[in-house]
Amino acid sequence: MKIISIYSIKGGVGKTATAVNLAYLAAQEGAKTLLWDLDPQGAASFYFRIKRKVKGGSKALIERTRDADDLIKGSDFENLDLIPADFSYRNMDLFLEKSKRPTSQFQKIVKPLSKDYDYLFLDCPPSMSLVSENVLQISHVMLVPIIPSTLSLRTLKQLTEFCQSQKLKHVQIIPFFSMVDRRKKLHREVMESLPIEYSQMLTSYTPNSAEVERMGLERNVIVDFSPRTRAAISFKNIWKEVKGAWV
């Protein structure tokens, strides 16, 4: 099972839109796909019309009084399942901190799922915490959406330095530009300069598009309800490029 996290320390950069669209594309190719909505806000669960509720909450998951496969919900799409968000996820760090080997708990949670799924996508909350450390431990690929701005570049550097300090050589960090507005001079300048420093930067990027905002109204992924739009095509290109970048 390939584990792909969509993560950024910074919020509002397009993580959930990326997670749900790429998970949908993987499932459409026939791969058994699971998306775990780790953000207590539950946007991914909302898009797939699944109630944001986990019986027993994050405590039951961490203490393993409930197995992850008991929490899986089917979506409206073939091959695509979801572990929904729960508001208790906001306290997940507290339960992780009380556990033995607090940065290894997700490994125990997802291990039984590997026989049933080809891909596990993780839609992550914007923080640097025990949750994100667990995500880093289990991820094979970490996709990092970057708005072409100074603050987003700073968070990418912080993430890269943290992974190096923790010697997390197993995770492949793949940044890409998100919510791009090429009318802005700063966006154009950053997009020209950053790939020189980060060789794994994808050439594909997502535009700043009103179509993506419509996902909340449609409660659906853009690559399904509006597949020919520029934003939908960008997610398709990103998925194709991500698969080609795996080592």
C-alpha atoms as an extended CHARMM CRD file, in Angstrom:
* protein
*
       247  EXT
         1         1  MET       CA              0.0000000000        0.0000000000        0.0000000000  PROA      1               0.0000000000
         2         2  LYS       CA              1.4190000000        3.3470000000       -1.0660000000  PROA      2               0.0000000000
         3         3  ILE       CA              0.8330000000        6.0620000000        1.5500000000  PROA      3               0.0000000000
         4         4  ILE       CA              0.5560000000        9.5980000000        0.1940000000  PROA      4               0.0000000000
         5         5  SER       CA              0.1040000000       12.5170000000        2.5700000000  PROA      5               0.0000000000
         6         6  ILE       CA             -0.9250000000       15.9870000000        1.5180000000  PROA      6               0.0000000000
         7         7  TYR       CA              0.6290000000       18.2530000000        4.0920000000  PROA      7               0.0000000000
         8         8  SER       CA              1.7010000000       21.7890000000        4.8310000000  PROA      8               0.0000000000
         9         9  ILE       CA              2.4440000000       23.6520000000        8.0330000000  PROA      9               0.0000000000
        10        10  LYS       CA              0.4700000000       26.5540000000        6.5650000000  PROA      10              0.0000000000
        11        11  GLY       CA             -3.3140000000       26.4850000000        6.2280000000  PROA      11              0.0000000000
        12        12  GLY       CA             -5.3800000000       27.5910000000        3.2500000000  PROA      12              0.0000000000
        13        13  VAL       CA             -2.9990000000       26.3130000000        0.5820000000  PROA      13              0.0000000000
        14        14  GLY       CA             -5.2490000000       23.7410000000       -1.1110000000  PROA      14              0.0000000000
        15        15  LYS       CA             -4.4250000000       20.5340000000        0.7760000000  PROA      15              0.0000000000
        16        16  THR       CA             -7.9350000000       19.1180000000        0.9240000000  PROA      16              0.0000000000
        17        17  ALA       CA             -8.7740000000       19.9650000000       -2.6760000000  PROA      17              0.0000000000
        18        18  THR       CA             -5.6370000000       18.1170000000       -3.7110000000  PROA      18              0.0000000000
        19        19  ALA       CA             -6.2730000000       15.1210000000       -1.4540000000  PROA      19              0.0000000000
        20        20  VAL       CA             -9.8410000000       14.4770000000       -2.5800000000  PROA      20              0.0000000000
        21        21  ASN       CA             -9.1940000000       14.9830000000       -6.2900000000  PROA      21              0.0000000000
        22        22  LEU       CA             -6.0850000000       12.7930000000       -6.3770000000  PROA      22              0.0000000000
        23        23  ALA       CA             -7.8070000000       10.0630000000       -4.3510000000  PROA      23              0.0000000000
        24        24  TYR       CA            -10.6950000000       10.1430000000       -6.8100000000  PROA      24              0.0000000000
        25        25  LEU       CA             -8.3230000000        9.8890000000       -9.7820000000  PROA      25              0.0000000000
        26        26  ALA       CA             -6.5030000000        6.9220000000       -8.2340000000  PROA      26              0.0000000000
        27        27  ALA       CA             -9.8190000000        5.1560000000       -7.6490000000  PROA      27              0.0000000000
        28        28  GLN       CA            -10.9710000000        5.8670000000      -11.2030000000  PROA      28              0.0000000000
        29        29  GLU       CA             -7.8960000000        4.0320000000      -12.4620000000  PROA      29              0.0000000000
        30        30  GLY       CA             -9.1510000000        0.9480000000      -10.6470000000  PROA      30              0.0000000000
        31        31  ALA       CA             -6.9060000000        1.1620000000       -7.5960000000  PROA      31              0.0000000000
        32        32  LYS       CA             -8.4250000000        0.3640000000       -4.2080000000  PROA      32              0.0000000000
        33        33  THR       CA             -8.1480000000        3.7430000000       -2.5310000000  PROA      33              0.0000000000
        34        34  LEU       CA             -8.6680000000        4.9400000000        1.0290000000  PROA      34              0.0000000000
        35        35  LEU       CA             -8.6690000000        8.5640000000        2.1860000000  PROA      35              0.0000000000
        36        36  TRP       CA             -8.1720000000        9.3520000000        5.8750000000  PROA      36              0.0000000000
        37        37  ASP       CA             -9.5310000000       12.7820000000        6.7790000000  PROA      37              0.0000000000
        38        38  LEU       CA             -7.2470000000       13.7970000000        9.6590000000  PROA      38              0.0000000000
        39        39  ASP       CA             -8.3770000000       17.4150000000        9.8040000000  PROA      39              0.0000000000
        40        40  PRO       CA            -10.9480000000       18.0080000000       12.6040000000  PROA      40              0.0000000000
        41        41  GLN       CA            -12.6800000000       20.5180000000       10.3100000000  PROA      41              0.0000000000
        42        42  GLY       CA            -13.6460000000       17.5470000000        8.1320000000  PROA      42              0.0000000000
        43        43  ALA       CA            -13.7130000000       19.2160000000        4.7120000000  PROA      43              0.0000000000
        44        44  ALA       CA            -12.8130000000       16.0110000000        2.8650000000  PROA      44              0.0000000000
        45        45  SER       CA            -15.6150000000       14.1590000000        4.6510000000  PROA      45              0.0000000000
        46        46  PHE       CA            -17.9910000000       16.9740000000        3.7120000000  PROA      46              0.0000000000
        47        47  TYR       CA            -17.0430000000       16.8100000000        0.0240000000  PROA      47              0.0000000000
        48        48  PHE       CA            -17.8220000000       13.0900000000       -0.0470000000  PROA      48              0.0000000000
        49        49  ARG       CA            -21.1190000000       13.5340000000        1.8340000000  PROA      49              0.0000000000
        50        50  ILE       CA            -19.9470000000       11.4620000000        4.7860000000  PROA      50              0.0000000000
        51        51  LYS       CA            -20.8290000000       12.4200000000        8.3350000000  PROA      51              0.0000000000
        52        52  ARG       CA            -17.9170000000       13.8060000000       10.3290000000  PROA      52              0.0000000000
        53        53  LYS       CA            -18.0980000000       11.2940000000       13.1680000000  PROA      53              0.0000000000
        54        54  VAL       CA            -15.8410000000        8.5500000000       14.5210000000  PROA      54              0.0000000000
        55        55  LYS       CA            -17.3750000000        6.4820000000       17.3080000000  PROA      55              0.0000000000
        56        56  GLY       CA            -15.0670000000        6.7380000000       20.2850000000  PROA      56              0.0000000000
        57        57  GLY       CA            -13.1360000000        9.5410000000       18.5700000000  PROA      57              0.0000000000
        58        58  SER       CA             -9.3850000000        9.8590000000       18.4170000000  PROA      58              0.0000000000
        59        59  LYS       CA             -8.9880000000        8.2120000000       21.8280000000  PROA      59              0.0000000000
        60        60  ALA       CA            -10.4630000000        4.9550000000       20.5420000000  PROA      60              0.0000000000
        61        61  LEU       CA             -8.1410000000        5.0310000000       17.5330000000  PROA      61              0.0000000000
        62        62  ILE       CA             -4.9590000000        5.6930000000       19.4870000000  PROA      62              0.0000000000
        63        63  GLU       CA             -5.7990000000        3.2540000000       22.2780000000  PROA      63              0.0000000000
        64        64  ARG       CA             -7.0140000000        0.8040000000       19.6080000000  PROA      64              0.0000000000
        65        65  THR       CA            -10.2640000000       -0.0100000000       21.3240000000  PROA      65              0.0000000000
        66        66  ARG       CA            -11.5850000000        0.3690000000       17.7760000000  PROA      66              0.0000000000
        67        67  ASP       CA             -9.7760000000       -0.7870000000       14.6480000000  PROA      67              0.0000000000
        68        68  ALA       CA             -9.4130000000        1.5620000000       11.6820000000  PROA      68              0.0000000000
        69        69  ASP       CA            -11.2310000000       -0.8350000000        9.3550000000  PROA      69              0.0000000000
        70        70  ASP       CA            -14.3270000000       -0.5630000000       11.5890000000  PROA      70              0.0000000000
        71        71  LEU       CA            -14.4330000000        3.1650000000       10.8370000000  PROA      71              0.0000000000
        72        72  ILE       CA            -14.2140000000        2.9820000000        7.0420000000  PROA      72              0.0000000000
        73        73  LYS       CA            -17.1490000000        4.4000000000        5.0750000000  PROA      73              0.0000000000
        74        74  GLY       CA            -17.8640000000        3.8720000000        1.4120000000  PROA      74              0.0000000000
        75        75  SER       CA            -18.1220000000        6.8690000000       -0.8860000000  PROA      75              0.0000000000
        76        76  ASP       CA            -20.3930000000        7.3690000000       -3.8980000000  PROA      76              0.0000000000
        77        77  PHE       CA            -17.4740000000        6.3370000000       -6.1130000000  PROA      77              0.0000000000
        78        78  GLU       CA            -16.2660000000        2.8560000000       -6.9010000000  PROA      78              0.0000000000
        79        79  ASN       CA            -12.9460000000        1.8720000000       -5.2780000000  PROA      79              0.0000000000
        80        80  LEU       CA            -12.9100000000        4.9520000000       -3.0240000000  PROA      80              0.0000000000
        81        81  ASP       CA            -13.4660000000        4.6870000000        0.7480000000  PROA      81              0.0000000000
        82        82  LEU       CA            -13.0000000000        7.1590000000        3.5800000000  PROA      82              0.0000000000
        83        83  ILE       CA            -12.0900000000        7.2120000000        7.2410000000  PROA      83              0.0000000000
        84        84  PRO       CA            -14.0260000000       10.3120000000        8.2460000000  PROA      84              0.0000000000
        85        85  ALA       CA            -12.8700000000       13.1950000000       10.3860000000  PROA      85              0.0000000000
        86        86  ASP       CA            -14.0340000000       13.7150000000       13.9310000000  PROA      86              0.0000000000
        87        87  PHE       CA            -13.9680000000       16.9060000000       15.9680000000  PROA      87              0.0000000000
        88        88  SER       CA            -12.0590000000       15.0000000000       18.6560000000  PROA      88              0.0000000000
        89        89  TYR       CA             -9.0650000000       14.8980000000       16.3020000000  PROA      89              0.0000000000
        90        90  ARG       CA             -8.2530000000       18.3540000000       17.6520000000  PROA      90              0.0000000000
        91        91  ASN       CA             -7.1530000000       16.5470000000       20.8420000000  PROA      91              0.0000000000
        92        92  MET       CA             -5.3330000000       13.6790000000       19.1300000000  PROA      92              0.0000000000
        93        93  ASP       CA             -1.9270000000       15.0000000000       20.2150000000  PROA      93              0.0000000000
        94        94  LEU       CA             -2.9440000000       14.5770000000       23.8540000000  PROA      94              0.0000000000
        95        95  PHE       CA             -3.7370000000       10.8880000000       23.3910000000  PROA      95              0.0000000000
        96        96  LEU       CA             -0.5940000000       10.3360000000       21.3410000000  PROA      96              0.0000000000
        97        97  GLU       CA              1.5190000000       11.9400000000       24.0400000000  PROA      97              0.0000000000
        98        98  LYS       CA              0.1510000000        9.5140000000       26.6460000000  PROA      98              0.0000000000
        99        99  SER       CA              0.8700000000        6.4700000000       24.4900000000  PROA      99              0.0000000000
       100       100  LYS       CA              4.0130000000        4.3740000000       24.2930000000  PROA      100             0.0000000000
       101       101  ARG       CA              6.1520000000        5.3290000000       21.3020000000  PROA      101             0.0000000000
       102       102  PRO       CA              3.9340000000        8.3430000000       20.4740000000  PROA      102             0.0000000000
       103       103  THR       CA              5.3960000000        8.8940000000       16.9950000000  PROA      103             0.0000000000
       104       104  SER       CA              4.7240000000        5.2850000000       15.9100000000  PROA      104             0.0000000000
       105       105  GLN       CA              1.0150000000        4.9570000000       16.6360000000  PROA      105             0.0000000000
       106       106  PHE       CA             -0.1760000000        5.5670000000       13.0750000000  PROA      106             0.0000000000
       107       107  GLN       CA              2.0050000000        2.6910000000       11.8780000000  PROA      107             0.0000000000
       108       108  LYS       CA              0.0100000000        0.3420000000       14.0890000000  PROA      108             0.0000000000
       109       109  ILE       CA             -3.3050000000        1.8420000000       12.9970000000  PROA      109             0.0000000000
       110       110  VAL       CA             -2.7670000000        1.5780000000        9.2310000000  PROA      110             0.0000000000
       111       111  LYS       CA             -0.7780000000       -1.6730000000        9.0310000000  PROA      111             0.0000000000
       112       112  PRO       CA             -3.8900000000       -3.9160000000        8.9000000000  PROA      112             0.0000000000
       113       113  LEU       CA             -5.2470000000       -1.8460000000        5.9900000000  PROA      113             0.0000000000
       114       114  SER       CA             -2.3570000000       -2.6300000000        3.6530000000  PROA      114             0.0000000000
       115       115  LYS       CA             -3.8730000000       -5.9100000000        2.4860000000  PROA      115             0.0000000000
       116       116  ASP       CA             -7.0760000000       -4.2240000000        1.3060000000  PROA      116             0.0000000000
       117       117  TYR       CA             -5.8850000000       -1.0150000000       -0.3650000000  PROA      117             0.0000000000
       118       118  ASP       CA             -3.4240000000        0.0720000000       -3.0380000000  PROA      118             0.0000000000
       119       119  TYR       CA             -3.3250000000        3.6980000000       -1.8870000000  PROA      119             0.0000000000
       120       120  LEU       CA             -3.8800000000        5.5010000000        1.3780000000  PROA      120             0.0000000000
       121       121  PHE       CA             -4.2070000000        9.2830000000        1.0950000000  PROA      121             0.0000000000
       122       122  LEU       CA             -3.8720000000       11.4060000000        4.2430000000  PROA      122             0.0000000000
       123       123  ASP       CA             -5.5240000000       14.8230000000        4.3280000000  PROA      123             0.0000000000
       124       124  CYS       CA             -3.5370000000       16.4800000000        7.1140000000  PROA      124             0.0000000000
       125       125  PRO       CA             -4.2460000000       19.4380000000        9.3980000000  PROA      125             0.0000000000
       126       126  PRO       CA             -1.8930000000       22.4340000000        9.1650000000  PROA      126             0.0000000000
       127       127  SER       CA              0.4110000000       21.9960000000       12.1320000000  PROA      127             0.0000000000
       128       128  MET       CA              3.7430000000       20.6140000000       13.2730000000  PROA      128             0.0000000000
       129       129  SER       CA              2.7300000000       18.2350000000       16.0290000000  PROA      129             0.0000000000
       130       130  LEU       CA              2.7510000000       14.5970000000       17.1010000000  PROA      130             0.0000000000
       131       131  VAL       CA              0.0560000000       13.9860000000       14.4880000000  PROA      131             0.0000000000
       132       132  SER       CA              2.2900000000       15.3320000000       11.7270000000  PROA      132             0.0000000000
       133       133  GLU       CA              5.2780000000       13.3730000000       13.0780000000  PROA      133             0.0000000000
       134       134  ASN       CA              3.1860000000       10.2020000000       12.8520000000  PROA      134             0.0000000000
       135       135  VAL       CA              2.2010000000       11.1480000000        9.3090000000  PROA      135             0.0000000000
       136       136  LEU       CA              5.8550000000       11.6120000000        8.3790000000  PROA      136             0.0000000000
       137       137  GLN       CA              6.7440000000        8.2210000000        9.8180000000  PROA      137             0.0000000000
       138       138  ILE       CA              4.2630000000        6.3170000000        7.6370000000  PROA      138             0.0000000000
       139       139  SER       CA              4.2870000000        8.3670000000        4.4130000000  PROA      139             0.0000000000
       140       140  HSD       CA              6.0920000000        7.1750000000        1.3200000000  PROA      140             0.0000000000
       141       141  VAL       CA              5.2970000000       10.4040000000       -0.5100000000  PROA      141             0.0000000000
       142       142  MET       CA              4.4790000000       13.7810000000        1.0060000000  PROA      142             0.0000000000
       143       143  LEU       CA              2.8960000000       16.2680000000       -1.3820000000  PROA      143             0.0000000000
       144       144  VAL       CA              3.3630000000       19.8420000000       -0.2140000000  PROA      144             0.0000000000
       145       145  PRO       CA              1.1850000000       22.5280000000       -1.8350000000  PROA      145             0.0000000000
       146       146  ILE       CA              2.9820000000       25.8470000000       -1.9970000000  PROA      146             0.0000000000
       147       147  ILE       CA              1.3610000000       29.1780000000       -2.7880000000  PROA      147             0.0000000000
       148       148  PRO       CA              4.0580000000       31.2360000000       -4.5910000000  PROA      148             0.0000000000
       149       149  SER       CA              4.6380000000       33.5770000000       -1.6540000000  PROA      149             0.0000000000
       150       150  THR       CA              7.3110000000       34.2760000000        0.9470000000  PROA      150             0.0000000000
       151       151  LEU       CA              5.4890000000       32.6410000000        3.8810000000  PROA      151             0.0000000000
       152       152  SER       CA              4.7310000000       29.4380000000        1.9810000000  PROA      152             0.0000000000
       153       153  LEU       CA              8.3660000000       29.1460000000        0.9200000000  PROA      153             0.0000000000
       154       154  ARG       CA              9.4080000000       29.5460000000        4.5390000000  PROA      154             0.0000000000
       155       155  THR       CA              7.1660000000       26.6800000000        5.6550000000  PROA      155             0.0000000000
       156       156  LEU       CA              8.5810000000       24.4150000000        2.9420000000  PROA      156             0.0000000000
       157       157  LYS       CA             12.0900000000       25.1220000000        4.2010000000  PROA      157             0.0000000000
       158       158  GLN       CA             11.0210000000       24.4160000000        7.7920000000  PROA      158             0.0000000000
       159       159  LEU       CA              9.4680000000       21.1070000000        6.7810000000  PROA      159             0.0000000000
       160       160  THR       CA             12.4970000000       20.0310000000        4.7890000000  PROA      160             0.0000000000
       161       161  GLU       CA             14.8560000000       20.9170000000        7.6220000000  PROA      161             0.0000000000
       162       162  PHE       CA             12.7120000000       19.0160000000       10.1280000000  PROA      162             0.0000000000
       163       163  CYS       CA             12.7160000000       15.8630000000        8.0010000000  PROA      163             0.0000000000
       164       164  GLN       CA             16.4820000000       16.1000000000        7.6610000000  PROA      164             0.0000000000
       165       165  SER       CA             16.9390000000       16.5670000000       11.4150000000  PROA      165             0.0000000000
       166       166  GLN       CA             14.7830000000       13.5000000000       12.0940000000  PROA      166             0.0000000000
       167       167  LYS       CA             16.6060000000       11.4950000000        9.3920000000  PROA      167             0.0000000000
       168       168  LEU       CA             13.3360000000       10.6500000000        7.6520000000  PROA      168             0.0000000000
       169       169  LYS       CA             14.9670000000        9.4250000000        4.4710000000  PROA      169             0.0000000000
       170       170  HSD       CA             12.0980000000        7.0880000000        3.5700000000  PROA      170             0.0000000000
       171       171  VAL       CA              9.6330000000        9.8990000000        2.8070000000  PROA      171             0.0000000000
       172       172  GLN       CA              9.8620000000       11.5860000000       -0.5920000000  PROA      172             0.0000000000
       173       173  ILE       CA              8.9100000000       15.2640000000       -0.2820000000  PROA      173             0.0000000000
       174       174  ILE       CA              7.3410000000       16.5570000000       -3.4830000000  PROA      174             0.0000000000
       175       175  PRO       CA              6.3150000000       20.2310000000       -3.4710000000  PROA      175             0.0000000000
       176       176  PHE       CA              4.0790000000       21.8010000000       -6.0770000000  PROA      176             0.0000000000
       177       177  PHE       CA              2.6390000000       25.2500000000       -6.6640000000  PROA      177             0.0000000000
       178       178  SER       CA             -0.9670000000       25.7350000000       -5.6110000000  PROA      178             0.0000000000
       179       179  MET       CA             -3.5500000000       28.4710000000       -6.1340000000  PROA      179             0.0000000000
       180       180  VAL       CA             -1.3580000000       30.1800000000       -8.7010000000  PROA      180             0.0000000000
       181       181  ASP       CA             -2.3030000000       33.5460000000      -10.1610000000  PROA      181             0.0000000000
       182       182  ARG       CA              0.1030000000       34.2090000000      -13.0060000000  PROA      182             0.0000000000
       183       183  ARG       CA             -1.1010000000       37.8080000000      -13.2150000000  PROA      183             0.0000000000
       184       184  LYS       CA              0.8670000000       38.4620000000      -10.0290000000  PROA      184             0.0000000000
       185       185  LYS       CA              4.5000000000       39.3280000000      -10.5110000000  PROA      185             0.0000000000
       186       186  LEU       CA              5.5440000000       37.6650000000       -7.2230000000  PROA      186             0.0000000000
       187       187  HSD       CA              3.9020000000       34.3820000000       -8.2480000000  PROA      187             0.0000000000
       188       188  ARG       CA              5.7430000000       34.3920000000      -11.5680000000  PROA      188             0.0000000000
       189       189  GLU       CA              9.0950000000       35.2280000000       -9.9640000000  PROA      189             0.0000000000
       190       190  VAL       CA              8.8030000000       32.5400000000       -7.2790000000  PROA      190             0.0000000000
       191       191  MET       CA              7.7400000000       29.9260000000       -9.8240000000  PROA      191             0.0000000000
       192       192  GLU       CA             10.8150000000       30.6960000000      -11.9000000000  PROA      192             0.0000000000
       193       193  SER       CA             13.3020000000       30.5730000000       -9.0220000000  PROA      193             0.0000000000
       194       194  LEU       CA             12.1570000000       27.8510000000       -6.6030000000  PROA      194             0.0000000000
       195       195  PRO       CA             12.5740000000       24.7800000000       -8.8610000000  PROA      195             0.0000000000
       196       196  ILE       CA             16.2910000000       25.5660000000       -8.9930000000  PROA      196             0.0000000000
       197       197  GLU       CA             16.4970000000       24.9620000000       -5.2160000000  PROA      197             0.0000000000
       198       198  TYR       CA             13.9920000000       22.0700000000       -5.0520000000  PROA      198             0.0000000000
       199       199  SER       CA             14.6400000000       19.6450000000       -7.8840000000  PROA      199             0.0000000000
       200       200  GLN       CA             11.5880000000       17.5450000000       -7.0230000000  PROA      200             0.0000000000
       201       201  MET       CA              9.2210000000       20.4630000000       -7.5570000000  PROA      201             0.0000000000
       202       202  LEU       CA              6.4610000000       19.3970000000       -9.9350000000  PROA      202             0.0000000000
       203       203  THR       CA              6.0800000000       21.2950000000      -13.1750000000  PROA      203             0.0000000000
       204       204  SER       CA              2.2800000000       20.9900000000      -12.8980000000  PROA      204             0.0000000000
       205       205  TYR       CA              0.4360000000       23.4060000000      -10.6310000000  PROA      205             0.0000000000
       206       206  THR       CA             -3.1170000000       24.2480000000       -9.6150000000  PROA      206             0.0000000000
       207       207  PRO       CA             -4.5750000000       27.6330000000      -10.5830000000  PROA      207             0.0000000000
       208       208  ASN       CA             -6.3970000000       30.0480000000       -8.3200000000  PROA      208             0.0000000000
       209       209  SER       CA             -9.8230000000       29.0750000000       -9.5910000000  PROA      209             0.0000000000
       210       210  ALA       CA            -13.4280000000       29.7510000000       -8.6420000000  PROA      210             0.0000000000
       211       211  GLU       CA            -14.1970000000       26.2390000000       -9.8960000000  PROA      211             0.0000000000
       212       212  VAL       CA            -12.3250000000       24.7650000000       -6.9380000000  PROA      212             0.0000000000
       213       213  GLU       CA            -14.4570000000       26.8470000000       -4.5670000000  PROA      213             0.0000000000
       214       214  ARG       CA            -17.5520000000       25.2970000000       -6.1910000000  PROA      214             0.0000000000
       215       215  MET       CA            -16.5730000000       21.9440000000       -4.7420000000  PROA      215             0.0000000000
       216       216  GLY       CA            -18.2180000000       22.9870000000       -1.4800000000  PROA      216             0.0000000000
       217       217  LEU       CA            -21.4880000000       23.7690000000       -3.2500000000  PROA      217             0.0000000000
       218       218  GLU       CA            -21.4370000000       20.6030000000       -5.3340000000  PROA      218             0.0000000000
       219       219  ARG       CA            -20.0820000000       18.4680000000       -2.4790000000  PROA      219             0.0000000000
       220       220  ASN       CA            -18.0340000000       16.6690000000       -5.0680000000  PROA      220             0.0000000000
       221       221  VAL       CA            -14.5770000000       16.6420000000       -6.6150000000  PROA      221             0.0000000000
       222       222  ILE       CA            -13.9460000000       18.9820000000       -9.5090000000  PROA      222             0.0000000000
       223       223  VAL       CA            -12.4910000000       16.2290000000      -11.6880000000  PROA      223             0.0000000000
       224       224  ASP       CA            -15.9320000000       14.5930000000      -11.5780000000  PROA      224             0.0000000000
       225       225  PHE       CA            -18.4310000000       17.4530000000      -11.8560000000  PROA      225             0.0000000000
       226       226  SER       CA            -16.3470000000       19.6900000000      -14.1320000000  PROA      226             0.0000000000
       227       227  PRO       CA            -13.6270000000       17.5110000000      -15.6950000000  PROA      227             0.0000000000
       228       228  ARG       CA            -12.7160000000       19.7900000000      -18.6150000000  PROA      228             0.0000000000
       229       229  THR       CA            -11.9240000000       22.9000000000      -16.5930000000  PROA      229             0.0000000000
       230       230  ARG       CA             -8.3960000000       24.1720000000      -16.1710000000  PROA      230             0.0000000000
       231       231  ALA       CA             -8.4120000000       23.2620000000      -12.4710000000  PROA      231             0.0000000000
       232       232  ALA       CA             -9.5640000000       19.6860000000      -13.1280000000  PROA      232             0.0000000000
       233       233  ILE       CA             -6.9220000000       19.2000000000      -15.7910000000  PROA      233             0.0000000000
       234       234  SER       CA             -4.2780000000       20.5220000000      -13.3890000000  PROA      234             0.0000000000
       235       235  PHE       CA             -5.1300000000       17.8370000000      -10.8110000000  PROA      235             0.0000000000
       236       236  LYS       CA             -4.9460000000       15.1730000000      -13.5190000000  PROA      236             0.0000000000
       237       237  ASN       CA             -1.5130000000       16.4470000000      -14.5540000000  PROA      237             0.0000000000
       238       238  ILE       CA             -0.3170000000       16.5070000000      -10.9460000000  PROA      238             0.0000000000
       239       239  TRP       CA             -1.4380000000       12.9160000000      -10.3760000000  PROA      239             0.0000000000
       240       240  LYS       CA              0.2910000000       11.7640000000      -13.5390000000  PROA      240             0.0000000000
       241       241  GLU       CA              3.4780000000       13.5800000000      -12.5830000000  PROA      241             0.0000000000
       242       242  VAL       CA              3.4460000000       12.3330000000       -8.9900000000  PROA      242             0.0000000000
       243       243  LYS       CA              3.2770000000        8.7190000000      -10.1430000000  PROA      243             0.0000000000
       244       244  GLY       CA              6.1600000000        9.3470000000      -12.5170000000  PROA      244             0.0000000000
       245       245  ALA       CA              8.2670000000       10.9510000000       -9.7550000000  PROA      245             0.0000000000
       246       246  TRP       CA              8.1730000000        8.0110000000       -7.3590000000  PROA      246             0.0000000000
       247       247  VAL       CA             11.5310000000        6.4700000000       -6.6510000000  PROA      247             0.0000000000
